[in-house]
């Protein structure tokens, strides 16, 4: 199932990021509408935003993440908040230290290394598969 999720997500590489993009539109995404869509068309319904998505699934220690797990991050605006309010971004782990996601105006759905930038901002992972 994880491979199917990733394959579905890869079909949308290059799709523009638009903050607060509507659910189930495929001509634009924000981070959580992207994960909601990719999982949803594969039979796994997810809530609309990253904070709500963090509340579903099974927590996974970061050293045990697997392909298809959801990765959650804080952002500059949210890093001083507490609990689930800290979460401002979600992506899909692809294996090999890579994630499929979209973020920031002007960017598109892309594959990114979990480098030091994202590595410092990660808050947790959830398994919904």
Backbone atoms as SQL, in Angstrom:
CREATE TABLE atoms (id INTEGER PRIMARY KEY, chain TEXT, resi INTEGER, resn TEXT, atom TEXT, x REAL, y REAL, z REAL);
INSERT INTO atoms VALUES
  (1, 'A', 1, 'UNK', 'N', 0.817, -1.199, 0.000),
  (2, 'A', 1, 'UNK', 'CA', 0.000, 0.000, 0.000),
  (3, 'A', 1, 'UNK', 'C', 0.861, 1.263, 0.000),
  (4, 'A', 2, 'UNK', 'N', 1.979, 1.246, 0.734),
  (5, 'A', 2, 'UNK', 'CA', 2.860, 2.416, 0.779),
  (6, 'A', 2, 'UNK', 'C', 3.351, 2.771, -0.619),
  (7, 'A', 3, 'UNK', 'N', 3.701, 1.761, -1.410),
  (8, 'A', 3, 'UNK', 'CA', 4.174, 2.028, -2.776),
  (9, 'A', 3, 'UNK', 'C', 3.078, 2.667, -3.616),
  (10, 'A', 4, 'UNK', 'N', 1.827, 2.234, -3.406),
  (11, 'A', 4, 'UNK', 'CA', 0.707, 2.800, -4.149),
  (12, 'A', 4, 'UNK', 'C', 0.485, 4.273, -3.758),
  (13, 'A', 5, 'UNK', 'N', 0.590, 4.554, -2.476),
  (14, 'A', 5, 'UNK', 'CA', 0.462, 5.939, -1.977),
  (15, 'A', 5, 'UNK', 'C', 1.528, 6.822, -2.638),
  (16, 'A', 6, 'UNK', 'N', 2.766, 6.357, -2.621),
  (17, 'A', 6, 'UNK', 'CA', 3.879, 7.140, -3.176),
  (18, 'A', 6, 'UNK', 'C', 3.711, 7.316, -4.685),
  (19, 'A', 7, 'UNK', 'N', 3.327, 6.261, -5.374),
  (20, 'A', 7, 'UNK', 'CA', 3.090, 6.341, -6.814),
  (21, 'A', 7, 'UNK', 'C', 1.994, 7.358, -7.127),
  (22, 'A', 8, 'UNK', 'N', 0.918, 7.339, -6.361),
  (23, 'A', 8, 'UNK', 'CA', -0.165, 8.315, -6.541),
  (24, 'A', 8, 'UNK', 'C', 0.376, 9.732, -6.346),
  (25, 'A', 9, 'UNK', 'N', 1.122, 9.940, -5.278),
  (26, 'A', 9, 'UNK', 'CA', 1.680, 11.268, -4.995),
  (27, 'A', 9, 'UNK', 'C', 2.617, 11.752, -6.082),
  (28, 'A', 10, 'UNK', 'N', 3.425, 10.853, -6.622),
  (29, 'A', 10, 'UNK', 'CA', 4.397, 11.228, -7.664),
  (30, 'A', 10, 'UNK', 'C', 3.714, 11.702, -8.946),
  (31, 'A', 11, 'UNK', 'N', 2.474, 11.268, -9.173),
  (32, 'A', 11, 'UNK', 'CA', 1.733, 11.728, -10.361),
  (33, 'A', 11, 'UNK', 'C', 1.533, 13.236, -10.339),
  (34, 'A', 12, 'UNK', 'N', 1.620, 13.820, -9.149),
  (35, 'A', 12, 'UNK', 'CA', 1.329, 15.245, -8.993),
  (36, 'A', 12, 'UNK', 'C', 2.595, 16.090, -8.792),
  (37, 'A', 13, 'UNK', 'N', 3.772, 15.497, -9.033),
  (38, 'A', 13, 'UNK', 'CA', 5.014, 16.277, -8.960),
  (39, 'A', 13, 'UNK', 'C', 4.874, 17.488, -9.877),
  (40, 'A', 14, 'UNK', 'N', 5.245, 18.649, -9.374),
  (41, 'A', 14, 'UNK', 'CA', 5.160, 19.869, -10.166),
  (42, 'A', 14, 'UNK', 'C', 3.851, 20.621, -10.024),
  (43, 'A', 15, 'UNK', 'N', 2.851, 20.032, -9.321),
  (44, 'A', 15, 'UNK', 'CA', 1.575, 20.733, -9.104),
  (45, 'A', 15, 'UNK', 'C', 1.816, 21.900, -8.147),
  (46, 'A', 16, 'UNK', 'N', 1.288, 23.073, -8.456),
  (47, 'A', 16, 'UNK', 'CA', 1.557, 24.257, -7.624),
  (48, 'A', 16, 'UNK', 'C', 1.023, 24.152, -6.200),
  (49, 'A', 17, 'UNK', 'N', 1.771, 24.782, -5.287),
  (50, 'A', 17, 'UNK', 'CA', 1.346, 24.948, -3.897),
  (51, 'A', 17, 'UNK', 'C', 0.485, 26.203, -3.812),
  (52, 'A', 18, 'UNK', 'N', -0.664, 26.092, -3.160),
  (53, 'A', 18, 'UNK', 'CA', -1.511, 27.241, -2.855),
  (54, 'A', 18, 'UNK', 'C', -1.982, 27.057, -1.418),
  (55, 'A', 19, 'UNK', 'N', -1.666, 28.009, -0.544),
  (56, 'A', 19, 'UNK', 'CA', -2.064, 27.898, 0.851),
  (57, 'A', 19, 'UNK', 'C', -3.574, 27.748, 0.945),
  (58, 'A', 20, 'UNK', 'N', -4.011, 26.827, 1.790),
  (59, 'A', 20, 'UNK', 'CA', -5.428, 26.580, 2.039),
  (60, 'A', 20, 'UNK', 'C', -6.168, 26.092, 0.792),
  (61, 'A', 21, 'UNK', 'N', -5.461, 25.365, -0.059),
  (62, 'A', 21, 'UNK', 'CA', -6.074, 24.808, -1.269),
  (63, 'A', 21, 'UNK', 'C', -7.257, 23.925, -0.870),
  (64, 'A', 22, 'UNK', 'N', -8.339, 23.960, -1.649),
  (65, 'A', 22, 'UNK', 'CA', -9.520, 23.155, -1.299),
  (66, 'A', 22, 'UNK', 'C', -9.239, 21.654, -1.367),
  (67, 'A', 23, 'UNK', 'N', -9.936, 20.898, -0.544),
  (68, 'A', 23, 'UNK', 'CA', -9.827, 19.437, -0.572),
  (69, 'A', 23, 'UNK', 'C', -10.198, 18.896, -1.940),
  (70, 'A', 24, 'UNK', 'N', -9.497, 17.844, -2.331),
  (71, 'A', 24, 'UNK', 'CA', -9.795, 17.073, -3.543),
  (72, 'A', 24, 'UNK', 'C', -9.710, 17.857, -4.846),
  (73, 'A', 25, 'UNK', 'N', -8.971, 18.963, -4.851),
  (74, 'A', 25, 'UNK', 'CA', -8.593, 19.623, -6.098),
  (75, 'A', 25, 'UNK', 'C', -7.238, 19.037, -6.464),
  (76, 'A', 26, 'UNK', 'N', -6.984, 18.801, -7.726),
  (77, 'A', 26, 'UNK', 'CA', -5.686, 18.234, -8.122),
  (78, 'A', 26, 'UNK', 'C', -4.863, 19.201, -8.962),
  (79, 'A', 27, 'UNK', 'N', -5.368, 20.422, -9.167),
  (80, 'A', 27, 'UNK', 'CA', -4.600, 21.428, -9.904),
  (81, 'A', 27, 'UNK', 'C', -3.799, 22.323, -8.962),
  (82, 'A', 28, 'UNK', 'N', -3.986, 22.141, -7.649),
  (83, 'A', 28, 'UNK', 'CA', -3.253, 22.881, -6.621),
  (84, 'A', 28, 'UNK', 'C', -3.367, 22.106, -5.307),
  (85, 'A', 29, 'UNK', 'N', -2.350, 22.238, -4.473),
  (86, 'A', 29, 'UNK', 'CA', -2.371, 21.594, -3.158),
  (87, 'A', 29, 'UNK', 'C', -1.680, 22.496, -2.147),
  (88, 'A', 30, 'UNK', 'N', -2.038, 22.339, -0.872),
  (89, 'A', 30, 'UNK', 'CA', -1.125, 22.730, 0.196),
  (90, 'A', 30, 'UNK', 'C', -0.680, 21.409, 0.824),
  (91, 'A', 31, 'UNK', 'N', 0.164, 21.455, 1.829),
  (92, 'A', 31, 'UNK', 'CA', 0.761, 20.203, 2.317),
  (93, 'A', 31, 'UNK', 'C', -0.289, 19.189, 2.758),
  (94, 'A', 32, 'UNK', 'N', -1.299, 19.648, 3.501),
  (95, 'A', 32, 'UNK', 'CA', -2.263, 18.698, 4.050),
  (96, 'A', 32, 'UNK', 'C', -3.374, 18.329, 3.069),
  (97, 'A', 33, 'UNK', 'N', -3.702, 19.213, 2.119),
  (98, 'A', 33, 'UNK', 'CA', -4.678, 18.798, 1.102),
  (99, 'A', 33, 'UNK', 'C', -4.030, 17.745, 0.201),
  (100, 'A', 34, 'UNK', 'N', -2.709, 17.840, 0.020),
  (101, 'A', 34, 'UNK', 'CA', -1.967, 16.846, -0.762),
  (102, 'A', 34, 'UNK', 'C', -2.010, 15.478, -0.077),
  (103, 'A', 35, 'UNK', 'N', -1.654, 15.423, 1.199),
  (104, 'A', 35, 'UNK', 'CA', -1.681, 14.133, 1.896),
  (105, 'A', 35, 'UNK', 'C', -3.114, 13.607, 1.985),
  (106, 'A', 36, 'UNK', 'N', -4.075, 14.496, 2.243),
  (107, 'A', 36, 'UNK', 'CA', -5.477, 14.080, 2.314),
  (108, 'A', 36, 'UNK', 'C', -5.916, 13.450, 0.986),
  (109, 'A', 37, 'UNK', 'N', -5.543, 14.068, -0.116),
  (110, 'A', 37, 'UNK', 'CA', -5.937, 13.559, -1.436),
  (111, 'A', 37, 'UNK', 'C', -5.267, 12.218, -1.737),
  (112, 'A', 38, 'UNK', 'N', -3.957, 12.173, -1.589),
  (113, 'A', 38, 'UNK', 'CA', -3.186, 10.971, -1.944),
  (114, 'A', 38, 'UNK', 'C', -3.646, 9.756, -1.138),
  (115, 'A', 39, 'UNK', 'N', -3.841, 9.932, 0.153),
  (116, 'A', 39, 'UNK', 'CA', -4.318, 8.820, 0.976),
  (117, 'A', 39, 'UNK', 'C', -5.787, 8.522, 0.684),
  (118, 'A', 40, 'UNK', 'N', -6.585, 9.573, 0.510),
  (119, 'A', 40, 'UNK', 'CA', -8.026, 9.407, 0.289),
  (120, 'A', 40, 'UNK', 'C', -8.358, 8.602, -0.955),
  (121, 'A', 41, 'UNK', 'N', -7.685, 8.899, -2.077),
  (122, 'A', 41, 'UNK', 'CA', -7.984, 8.154, -3.307),
  (123, 'A', 41, 'UNK', 'C', -7.509, 6.706, -3.210),
  (124, 'A', 42, 'UNK', 'N', -6.717, 6.409, -2.191),
  (125, 'A', 42, 'UNK', 'CA', -6.282, 5.042, -1.931),
  (126, 'A', 42, 'UNK', 'C', -7.066, 4.406, -0.777),
  (127, 'A', 43, 'UNK', 'N', -8.209, 5.009, -0.441),
  (128, 'A', 43, 'UNK', 'CA', -9.112, 4.403, 0.532),
  (129, 'A', 43, 'UNK', 'C', -8.815, 4.693, 1.988),
  (130, 'A', 44, 'UNK', 'N', -7.921, 5.662, 2.257),
  (131, 'A', 44, 'UNK', 'CA', -7.594, 6.004, 3.641),
  (132, 'A', 44, 'UNK', 'C', -7.962, 7.464, 3.877),
  (133, 'A', 45, 'UNK', 'N', -9.145, 7.704, 4.456),
  (134, 'A', 45, 'UNK', 'CA', -9.562, 9.088, 4.676),
  (135, 'A', 45, 'UNK', 'C', -8.714, 9.765, 5.747),
  (136, 'A', 46, 'UNK', 'N', -8.314, 10.998, 5.476),
  (137, 'A', 46, 'UNK', 'CA', -7.579, 11.807, 6.454),
  (138, 'A', 46, 'UNK', 'C', -8.328, 13.117, 6.659),
  (139, 'A', 47, 'UNK', 'N', -8.223, 13.695, 7.868),
  (140, 'A', 47, 'UNK', 'CA', -8.796, 15.029, 8.083),
  (141, 'A', 47, 'UNK', 'C', -8.093, 16.064, 7.191),
  (142, 'A', 48, 'UNK', 'N', -8.587, 17.286, 7.159),
  (143, 'A', 48, 'UNK', 'CA', -8.110, 18.290, 6.221),
  (144, 'A', 48, 'UNK', 'C', -6.765, 18.915, 6.576),
  (145, 'A', 49, 'UNK', 'N', -6.511, 19.268, 7.829),
  (146, 'A', 49, 'UNK', 'CA', -5.243, 19.977, 8.069),
  (147, 'A', 49, 'UNK', 'C', -4.212, 19.132, 8.829),
  (148, 'A', 50, 'UNK', 'N', -2.981, 19.609, 8.824),
  (149, 'A', 50, 'UNK', 'CA', -1.865, 18.830, 9.383),
  (150, 'A', 50, 'UNK', 'C', -2.042, 18.564, 10.874),
  (151, 'A', 51, 'UNK', 'N', -2.605, 19.497, 11.608),
  (152, 'A', 51, 'UNK', 'CA', -2.812, 19.282, 13.048),
  (153, 'A', 51, 'UNK', 'C', -3.851, 18.189, 13.280),
  (154, 'A', 52, 'UNK', 'N', -4.923, 18.213, 12.501),
  (155, 'A', 52, 'UNK', 'CA', -5.939, 17.156, 12.613),
  (156, 'A', 52, 'UNK', 'C', -5.358, 15.814, 12.178),
  (157, 'A', 53, 'UNK', 'N', -4.540, 15.824, 11.134),
  (158, 'A', 53, 'UNK', 'CA', -3.932, 14.581, 10.650),
  (159, 'A', 53, 'UNK', 'C', -2.995, 13.982, 11.696),
  (160, 'A', 54, 'UNK', 'N', -2.341, 14.840, 12.471),
  (161, 'A', 54, 'UNK', 'CA', -1.440, 14.366, 13.523),
  (162, 'A', 54, 'UNK', 'C', -2.189, 13.597, 14.610),
  (163, 'A', 55, 'UNK', 'N', -3.481, 13.842, 14.726),
  (164, 'A', 55, 'UNK', 'CA', -4.271, 13.195, 15.773),
  (165, 'A', 55, 'UNK', 'C', -4.761, 11.804, 15.378),
  (166, 'A', 56, 'UNK', 'N', -4.537, 11.383, 14.130),
  (167, 'A', 56, 'UNK', 'CA', -4.959, 10.044, 13.710),
  (168, 'A', 56, 'UNK', 'C', -3.728, 9.148, 13.516),
  (169, 'A', 57, 'UNK', 'N', -3.973, 7.860, 13.422),
  (170, 'A', 57, 'UNK', 'CA', -2.885, 6.921, 13.184),
  (171, 'A', 57, 'UNK', 'C', -2.141, 6.538, 14.450),
  (172, 'A', 58, 'UNK', 'N', -1.079, 5.778, 14.245),
  (173, 'A', 58, 'UNK', 'CA', -0.255, 5.261, 15.331),
  (174, 'A', 58, 'UNK', 'C', 1.081, 5.998, 15.348),
  (175, 'A', 59, 'UNK', 'N', 1.482, 6.552, 16.494),
  (176, 'A', 59, 'UNK', 'CA', 2.792, 7.218, 16.559),
  (177, 'A', 59, 'UNK', 'C', 3.924, 6.237, 16.224),
  (178, 'A', 60, 'UNK', 'N', 4.914, 6.739, 15.504),
  (179, 'A', 60, 'UNK', 'CA', 6.063, 5.923, 15.112),
  (180, 'A', 60, 'UNK', 'C', 7.329, 6.661, 15.552),
  (181, 'A', 61, 'UNK', 'N', 8.219, 5.993, 16.313),
  (182, 'A', 61, 'UNK', 'CA', 9.497, 6.644, 16.651),
  (183, 'A', 61, 'UNK', 'C', 10.250, 6.970, 15.349),
  (184, 'A', 62, 'UNK', 'N', 10.931, 8.105, 15.321),
  (185, 'A', 62, 'UNK', 'CA', 11.586, 8.555, 14.087),
  (186, 'A', 62, 'UNK', 'C', 12.614, 7.554, 13.557),
  (187, 'A', 63, 'UNK', 'N', 13.217, 6.770, 14.437),
  (188, 'A', 63, 'UNK', 'CA', 14.200, 5.789, 13.972),
  (189, 'A', 63, 'UNK', 'C', 13.529, 4.542, 13.372),
  (190, 'A', 64, 'UNK', 'N', 12.196, 4.510, 13.377),
  (191, 'A', 64, 'UNK', 'CA', 11.447, 3.358, 12.841),
  (192, 'A', 64, 'UNK', 'C', 10.519, 3.733, 11.685),
  (193, 'A', 65, 'UNK', 'N', 10.656, 4.939, 11.145),
  (194, 'A', 65, 'UNK', 'CA', 9.736, 5.338, 10.079),
  (195, 'A', 65, 'UNK', 'C', 9.899, 4.445, 8.852),
  (196, 'A', 66, 'UNK', 'N', 8.768, 4.252, 8.170),
  (197, 'A', 66, 'UNK', 'CA', 8.730, 3.414, 6.974),
  (198, 'A', 66, 'UNK', 'C', 8.055, 4.177, 5.847),
  (199, 'A', 67, 'UNK', 'N', 8.255, 3.660, 4.628),
  (200, 'A', 67, 'UNK', 'CA', 7.590, 4.239, 3.463),
  (201, 'A', 67, 'UNK', 'C', 6.107, 4.360, 3.733),
  (202, 'A', 68, 'UNK', 'N', 5.539, 5.527, 3.391),
  (203, 'A', 68, 'UNK', 'CA', 4.107, 5.744, 3.565),
  (204, 'A', 68, 'UNK', 'C', 3.719, 6.386, 4.886),
  (205, 'A', 69, 'UNK', 'N', 4.668, 6.509, 5.818),
  (206, 'A', 69, 'UNK', 'CA', 4.354, 7.183, 7.083),
  (207, 'A', 69, 'UNK', 'C', 4.215, 8.686, 6.849),
  (208, 'A', 70, 'UNK', 'N', 3.360, 9.325, 7.627),
  (209, 'A', 70, 'UNK', 'CA', 3.215, 10.776, 7.587),
  (210, 'A', 70, 'UNK', 'C', 4.249, 11.389, 8.520),
  (211, 'A', 71, 'UNK', 'N', 4.952, 12.408, 8.044),
  (212, 'A', 71, 'UNK', 'CA', 5.947, 13.121, 8.850),
  (213, 'A', 71, 'UNK', 'C', 5.412, 14.509, 9.157),
  (214, 'A', 72, 'UNK', 'N', 5.554, 14.933, 10.398),
  (215, 'A', 72, 'UNK', 'CA', 5.005, 16.214, 10.841),
  (216, 'A', 72, 'UNK', 'C', 6.119, 17.132, 11.320),
  (217, 'A', 73, 'UNK', 'N', 5.994, 18.412, 10.968),
  (218, 'A', 73, 'UNK', 'CA', 7.036, 19.404, 11.228),
  (219, 'A', 73, 'UNK', 'C', 6.434, 20.658, 11.839),
  (220, 'A', 74, 'UNK', 'N', 7.278, 21.396, 12.565),
  (221, 'A', 74, 'UNK', 'CA', 6.887, 22.720, 13.004),
  (222, 'A', 74, 'UNK', 'C', 7.355, 23.719, 11.940),
  (223, 'A', 75, 'UNK', 'N', 6.914, 24.954, 12.086),
  (224, 'A', 75, 'UNK', 'CA', 7.317, 26.016, 11.160),
  (225, 'A', 75, 'UNK', 'C', 7.763, 27.212, 11.991),
  (226, 'A', 76, 'UNK', 'N', 8.356, 28.187, 11.337),
  (227, 'A', 76, 'UNK', 'CA', 8.811, 29.399, 12.009),
  (228, 'A', 76, 'UNK', 'C', 7.673, 30.018, 12.821),
  (229, 'A', 77, 'UNK', 'N', 6.489, 30.116, 12.233),
  (230, 'A', 77, 'UNK', 'CA', 5.342, 30.751, 12.897),
  (231, 'A', 77, 'UNK', 'C', 4.834, 29.951, 14.089),
  (232, 'A', 78, 'UNK', 'N', 5.047, 28.643, 14.080),
  (233, 'A', 78, 'UNK', 'CA', 4.409, 27.776, 15.079),
  (234, 'A', 78, 'UNK', 'C', 5.374, 27.203, 16.118),
  (235, 'A', 79, 'UNK', 'N', 6.664, 27.392, 15.948),
  (236, 'A', 79, 'UNK', 'CA', 7.636, 26.686, 16.803),
  (237, 'A', 79, 'UNK', 'C', 7.540, 27.004, 18.295),
  (238, 'A', 80, 'UNK', 'N', 6.992, 28.163, 18.647),
  (239, 'A', 80, 'UNK', 'CA', 6.881, 28.516, 20.071),
  (240, 'A', 80, 'UNK', 'C', 5.566, 28.059, 20.691),
  (241, 'A', 81, 'UNK', 'N', 4.698, 27.483, 19.890),
  (242, 'A', 81, 'UNK', 'CA', 3.405, 27.004, 20.408),
  (243, 'A', 81, 'UNK', 'C', 3.586, 25.654, 21.098),
  (244, 'A', 82, 'UNK', 'N', 2.527, 25.206, 21.755),
  (245, 'A', 82, 'UNK', 'CA', 2.593, 23.946, 22.489),
  (246, 'A', 82, 'UNK', 'C', 1.734, 22.872, 21.836),
  (247, 'A', 83, 'UNK', 'N', 2.112, 21.623, 22.070),
  (248, 'A', 83, 'UNK', 'CA', 1.324, 20.478, 21.630),
  (249, 'A', 83, 'UNK', 'C', 1.083, 20.482, 20.133),
  (250, 'A', 84, 'UNK', 'N', -0.122, 20.081, 19.755),
  (251, 'A', 84, 'UNK', 'CA', -0.477, 19.936, 18.344),
  (252, 'A', 84, 'UNK', 'C', -0.436, 21.288, 17.617),
  (253, 'A', 85, 'UNK', 'N', -0.568, 22.388, 18.341),
  (254, 'A', 85, 'UNK', 'CA', -0.528, 23.726, 17.728),
  (255, 'A', 85, 'UNK', 'C', 0.839, 24.045, 17.119),
  (256, 'A', 86, 'UNK', 'N', 1.871, 23.297, 17.509),
  (257, 'A', 86, 'UNK', 'CA', 3.215, 23.473, 16.956),
  (258, 'A', 86, 'UNK', 'C', 3.304, 23.012, 15.500),
  (259, 'A', 87, 'UNK', 'N', 2.411, 22.119, 15.106),
  (260, 'A', 87, 'UNK', 'CA', 2.504, 21.494, 13.783),
  (261, 'A', 87, 'UNK', 'C', 2.051, 22.451, 12.699),
  (262, 'A', 88, 'UNK', 'N', 2.883, 22.566, 11.664),
  (263, 'A', 88, 'UNK', 'CA', 2.559, 23.456, 10.559),
  (264, 'A', 88, 'UNK', 'C', 2.833, 22.839, 9.200),
  (265, 'A', 89, 'UNK', 'N', 3.282, 21.581, 9.169),
  (266, 'A', 89, 'UNK', 'CA', 3.616, 20.966, 7.885),
  (267, 'A', 89, 'UNK', 'C', 3.546, 19.445, 8.001),
  (268, 'A', 90, 'UNK', 'N', 3.140, 18.803, 6.886),
  (269, 'A', 90, 'UNK', 'CA', 3.096, 17.341, 6.815),
  (270, 'A', 90, 'UNK', 'C', 3.622, 16.899, 5.460),
  (271, 'A', 91, 'UNK', 'N', 4.310, 15.762, 5.450),
  (272, 'A', 91, 'UNK', 'CA', 4.804, 15.150, 4.217),
  (273, 'A', 91, 'UNK', 'C', 4.699, 13.637, 4.311),
  (274, 'A', 92, 'UNK', 'N', 4.981, 12.971, 3.211),
  (275, 'A', 92, 'UNK', 'CA', 4.901, 11.501, 3.139),
  (276, 'A', 92, 'UNK', 'C', 6.308, 10.944, 3.010),
  (277, 'A', 93, 'UNK', 'N', 6.691, 10.062, 3.942),
  (278, 'A', 93, 'UNK', 'CA', 8.024, 9.466, 3.890),
  (279, 'A', 93, 'UNK', 'C', 8.096, 8.465, 2.739),
  (280, 'A', 94, 'UNK', 'N', 9.159, 8.564, 1.929),
  (281, 'A', 94, 'UNK', 'CA', 9.333, 7.710, 0.753),
  (282, 'A', 94, 'UNK', 'C', 10.382, 6.622, 0.955),
  (283, 'A', 95, 'UNK', 'N', 11.062, 6.635, 2.097),
  (284, 'A', 95, 'UNK', 'CA', 12.209, 5.749, 2.274),
  (285, 'A', 95, 'UNK', 'C', 13.466, 6.478, 1.817),
  (286, 'A', 96, 'UNK', 'N', 14.616, 5.902, 2.103),
  (287, 'A', 96, 'UNK', 'CA', 15.903, 6.480, 1.685),
  (288, 'A', 96, 'UNK', 'C', 16.058, 7.948, 2.057),
  (289, 'A', 97, 'UNK', 'N', 15.539, 8.323, 3.231),
  (290, 'A', 97, 'UNK', 'CA', 15.692, 9.690, 3.742),
  (291, 'A', 97, 'UNK', 'C', 15.042, 10.748, 2.850),
  (292, 'A', 98, 'UNK', 'N', 13.982, 10.380, 2.132),
  (293, 'A', 98, 'UNK', 'CA', 13.299, 11.330, 1.248),
  (294, 'A', 98, 'UNK', 'C', 11.825, 11.437, 1.599),
  (295, 'A', 99, 'UNK', 'N', 11.246, 12.620, 1.338),
  (296, 'A', 99, 'UNK', 'CA', 9.810, 12.797, 1.534),
  (297, 'A', 99, 'UNK', 'C', 9.197, 13.484, 0.330),
  (298, 'A', 100, 'UNK', 'N', 7.932, 13.158, 0.134),
  (299, 'A', 100, 'UNK', 'CA', 7.109, 13.725, -0.929),
  (300, 'A', 100, 'UNK', 'C', 6.183, 14.721, -0.249),
  (301, 'A', 101, 'UNK', 'N', 6.197, 15.991, -0.725),
  (302, 'A', 101, 'UNK', 'CA', 5.411, 17.025, -0.046),
  (303, 'A', 101, 'UNK', 'C', 5.333, 18.276, -0.901),
  (304, 'A', 102, 'UNK', 'N', 4.612, 19.264, -0.411),
  (305, 'A', 102, 'UNK', 'CA', 4.586, 20.588, -1.032),
  (306, 'A', 102, 'UNK', 'C', 4.541, 21.629, 0.072),
  (307, 'A', 103, 'UNK', 'N', 5.178, 22.749, -0.169),
  (308, 'A', 103, 'UNK', 'CA', 5.242, 23.800, 0.851),
  (309, 'A', 103, 'UNK', 'C', 5.575, 25.133, 0.202),
  (310, 'A', 104, 'UNK', 'N', 5.201, 26.181, 0.834),
  (311, 'A', 104, 'UNK', 'CA', 5.542, 27.553, 0.509),
  (312, 'A', 104, 'UNK', 'C', 5.113, 28.009, -0.880),
  (313, 'A', 105, 'UNK', 'N', 4.466, 29.161, -0.916),
  (314, 'A', 105, 'UNK', 'CA', 4.032, 29.770, -2.166),
  (315, 'A', 105, 'UNK', 'C', 5.178, 29.805, -3.168),
  (316, 'A', 106, 'UNK', 'N', 4.891, 29.497, -4.402),
  (317, 'A', 106, 'UNK', 'CA', 5.927, 29.492, -5.432),
  (318, 'A', 106, 'UNK', 'C', 6.585, 28.130, -5.599),
  (319, 'A', 107, 'UNK', 'N', 6.370, 27.251, -4.634),
  (320, 'A', 107, 'UNK', 'CA', 6.919, 25.890, -4.730),
  (321, 'A', 107, 'UNK', 'C', 5.866, 24.970, -5.318),
  (322, 'A', 108, 'UNK', 'N', 6.263, 23.737, -5.563),
  (323, 'A', 108, 'UNK', 'CA', 5.362, 22.744, -6.151),
  (324, 'A', 108, 'UNK', 'C', 5.533, 21.424, -5.413),
  (325, 'A', 109, 'UNK', 'N', 4.655, 20.466, -5.714),
  (326, 'A', 109, 'UNK', 'CA', 4.826, 19.126, -5.155),
  (327, 'A', 109, 'UNK', 'C', 6.212, 18.650, -5.577),
  (328, 'A', 110, 'UNK', 'N', 6.976, 18.178, -4.614),
  (329, 'A', 110, 'UNK', 'CA', 8.379, 17.854, -4.855),
  (330, 'A', 110, 'UNK', 'C', 8.846, 16.718, -3.950),
  (331, 'A', 111, 'UNK', 'N', 10.020, 16.197, -4.259),
  (332, 'A', 111, 'UNK', 'CA', 10.690, 15.207, -3.408),
  (333, 'A', 111, 'UNK', 'C', 11.875, 15.921, -2.767),
  (334, 'A', 112, 'UNK', 'N', 11.970, 15.809, -1.445),
  (335, 'A', 112, 'UNK', 'CA', 13.000, 16.522, -0.690),
  (336, 'A', 112, 'UNK', 'C', 13.748, 15.557, 0.218),
  (337, 'A', 113, 'UNK', 'N', 15.052, 15.759, 0.317),
  (338, 'A', 113, 'UNK', 'CA', 15.863, 15.027, 1.303),
  (339, 'A', 113, 'UNK', 'C', 15.475, 15.505, 2.697),
  (340, 'A', 114, 'UNK', 'N', 15.424, 14.581, 3.641),
  (341, 'A', 114, 'UNK', 'CA', 15.231, 14.983, 5.039),
  (342, 'A', 114, 'UNK', 'C', 16.581, 15.465, 5.558),
  (343, 'A', 115, 'UNK', 'N', 16.960, 16.630, 5.082),
  (344, 'A', 115, 'UNK', 'CA', 18.266, 17.193, 5.408),
  (345, 'A', 115, 'UNK', 'C', 18.230, 17.891, 6.761),
  (346, 'A', 116, 'UNK', 'N', 19.268, 18.633, 7.060),
  (347, 'A', 116, 'UNK', 'CA', 19.322, 19.283, 8.367),
  (348, 'A', 116, 'UNK', 'C', 18.198, 20.299, 8.538),
  (349, 'A', 117, 'UNK', 'N', 17.762, 20.984, 7.458),
  (350, 'A', 117, 'UNK', 'CA', 16.668, 21.956, 7.567),
  (351, 'A', 117, 'UNK', 'C', 15.399, 21.269, 8.065),
  (352, 'A', 118, 'UNK', 'N', 14.947, 20.244, 7.352),
  (353, 'A', 118, 'UNK', 'CA', 13.730, 19.545, 7.761),
  (354, 'A', 118, 'UNK', 'C', 13.973, 18.675, 8.994),
  (355, 'A', 119, 'UNK', 'N', 15.165, 18.145, 9.113),
  (356, 'A', 119, 'UNK', 'CA', 15.502, 17.308, 10.265),
  (357, 'A', 119, 'UNK', 'C', 15.389, 18.044, 11.589),
  (358, 'A', 120, 'UNK', 'N', 15.680, 19.350, 11.586),
  (359, 'A', 120, 'UNK', 'CA', 15.585, 20.148, 12.808),
  (360, 'A', 120, 'UNK', 'C', 14.145, 20.532, 13.140),
  (361, 'A', 121, 'UNK', 'N', 13.264, 20.427, 12.178),
  (362, 'A', 121, 'UNK', 'CA', 11.881, 20.873, 12.361),
  (363, 'A', 121, 'UNK', 'C', 10.890, 19.727, 12.571),
  (364, 'A', 122, 'UNK', 'N', 11.379, 18.483, 12.430),
  (365, 'A', 122, 'UNK', 'CA', 10.461, 17.339, 12.561),
  (366, 'A', 122, 'UNK', 'C', 9.971, 17.185, 13.997),
  (367, 'A', 123, 'UNK', 'N', 8.686, 16.931, 14.125),
  (368, 'A', 123, 'UNK', 'CA', 8.058, 16.767, 15.455),
  (369, 'A', 123, 'UNK', 'C', 7.685, 15.314, 15.707),
  (370, 'A', 124, 'UNK', 'N', 7.284, 14.621, 14.652),
  (371, 'A', 124, 'UNK', 'CA', 6.871, 13.246, 14.852),
  (372, 'A', 124, 'UNK', 'C', 6.413, 12.587, 13.566),
  (373, 'A', 125, 'UNK', 'N', 6.055, 11.314, 13.680),
  (374, 'A', 125, 'UNK', 'CA', 5.578, 10.536, 12.538),
  (375, 'A', 125, 'UNK', 'C', 4.384, 9.714, 12.972),
  (376, 'A', 126, 'UNK', 'N', 3.486, 9.477, 12.016),
  (377, 'A', 126, 'UNK', 'CA', 2.301, 8.649, 12.267),
  (378, 'A', 126, 'UNK', 'C', 2.143, 7.653, 11.144),
  (379, 'A', 127, 'UNK', 'N', 1.699, 6.460, 11.502),
  (380, 'A', 127, 'UNK', 'CA', 1.392, 5.411, 10.523),
  (381, 'A', 127, 'UNK', 'C', -0.107, 5.287, 10.425),
  (382, 'A', 128, 'UNK', 'N', -0.636, 5.490, 9.218),
  (383, 'A', 128, 'UNK', 'CA', -2.074, 5.376, 8.999),
  (384, 'A', 128, 'UNK', 'C', -2.396, 4.209, 8.064),
  (385, 'A', 129, 'UNK', 'N', -1.369, 3.512, 7.593),
  (386, 'A', 129, 'UNK', 'CA', -1.573, 2.372, 6.689),
  (387, 'A', 129, 'UNK', 'C', -1.798, 1.100, 7.491);
